[in-house]
Amino acid sequence: MEAIIHAKQLKEQVGALQGIFAKKETIPVLGKIKIDANQNGAFVMTATDLDISLIIEQEVDILESGSICLSGKKLGEITAGLPNEPVHLKLDKSGERVEFQAGRFKSKLSGTNSDQFPEIPRVSSEAVKLPASVFYEGLRRTIFAVTEDNKRFTINGILLILDDSGLKMVSTDGARLCCFQTATSLTNQNINCLIPIKAARELKNLLAGEIRINQKAQVKIKKGSHIEFEIANKQMTAREVTGNFPNWEMVIPKTFEYFAEIKGGELKDALTRVGVMADDAHRRIEFVFSQNKLLLKSESAETGNSAEEIGCTFQKLNNTGNDSKDISDGWKIAFNTKYLMDFLALQSAKQSEQRVIWKFGTNVSQSLMSFEGEERLFSYVLVPLK
């Protein structure tokens, strides 16, 4: 094997594969990246942990075809520091080491026979195409609410639904639920699957990189025994999370008693300050809503307390009789500040004036949050603290 590839190309390929290969090498070959230099000019790099696989293909100058498996970690460390010049890779006569040369830099890295590398599963079904920017936005707005609890494996991923009505992406950790949905032009094929959290994180990174290069990029999605995602010259295959996702539509509240509007930037700043004194266990902040203001309070037996008042529009829906007394006396509810900050982090600095629309039932039932003008695009369901 012998090839010449520019350092930038090599860094990008190896960098994209860093999150894929197994970090704990229970099976040594799973900690490696397979390199294939083909006679047709295709330079292919592959990594897998058996649950997720990523194949990246580039056209480079192939001087001699061949393949080898190299340590993913060491390959990442070598390529990260390469000078911005063409890199000459050559497999030595023993077939066990690859020499890297870029400018005055030289390095030799030992490898293993590529025959040991597992075969990557491929999906042969028809692909559904989506704008990469739409899929990225769905991942961005749902990925942070996926549970990390391995015992609750049916919610260890993001639910992806593609049908005639468009795209839906849902995640939950039991205390909150994110729902992103948008109408988009699709084929007649429907897809309903659970994307594992590790695959979702890597897809988000790949999509972000591709969108920077091409705003009109698309992602092709196939479902068979695995789920396959194709983004430009990258193909990711993931083993689907098994089991039934909870009935998320039943979790989203349909009726409400109270309604609030708050500037997102002001709420975020107040939460940041008041949250310093929130207790470590539940990060509890109490909200006291009145007609034109919101009081945020936190208290910790060990450290002290904080409070701040900000402007807020708050009203009881379907007001009758003396119901307004509930508002004038202050309506109280409490939440975990981290969960609220996760939601507000979705806003960019330019959107700080955008209002948060917040709807409540009782002070012990789920509340529904969204951003002004995005009520049909994204919903955030949050369970209050007792």
Number of C-alpha atoms within 10 A of each C-alpha: 21 19 20 19 19 17 20 16 15 21 20 14 21 23 17 21 25 19 20 26 25 22 15 10 12 9 10 13 25 24 23 31 29 27 20 19 25 20 14 11 17 17 24 20 23 25 31 27 21 17 17 25 22 26 21 23 19 17 15 18 18 20 17 14 17 19 21 25 27 23 20 24 17 13 17 19 14 15 19 16 11 21 16 12 13 17 24 20 21 20 23 14 9 7 16 16 19 23 16 19 19 19 12 6 11 13 12 16 15 16 19 18 14 18 11 13 19 14 10 15 16 17 16 11 13 13 18 19 17 19 16 23 19 17 20 19 15 25 22 15 22 25 21 17 24 21 22 13 10 9 9 11 16 18 29 25 29 29 24 19 18 23 17 14 13 14 21 20 26 29 30 26 17 14 15 20 22 27 23 24 19 15 13 16 15 16 14 10 13 13 17 13 20 26 24 23 20 16 24 20 16 19 21 18 14 19 23 17 13 20 16 10 10 13 12 11 16 20 22 17 22 21 22 14 14 18 21 25 22 20 18 16 12 20 19 25 25 26 19 20 21 15 10 12 19 14 8 14 10 8 13 18 15 10 9 17 14 21 17 22 20 22 20 21 21 17 22 19 13 17 23 14 15 19 24 18 22 25 19 10 8 12 20 23 25 20 19 18 26 22 19 15 17 23 18 23 22 24 20 16 9 9 10 12 16 16 18 13 15 15 17 20 16 21 20 21 15 9 11 8 6 7 12 15 11 15 18 12 12 16 19 17 18 20 18 21 21 16 17 16 16 14 22 19 13 12 16 10 9 8 13 16 13 18 20 22 20 19 25 22 18 15 17 13 16 22 22 24 22 20 25 16 12 12 15 13 15 21 22 27 21 25 19 19 17 10
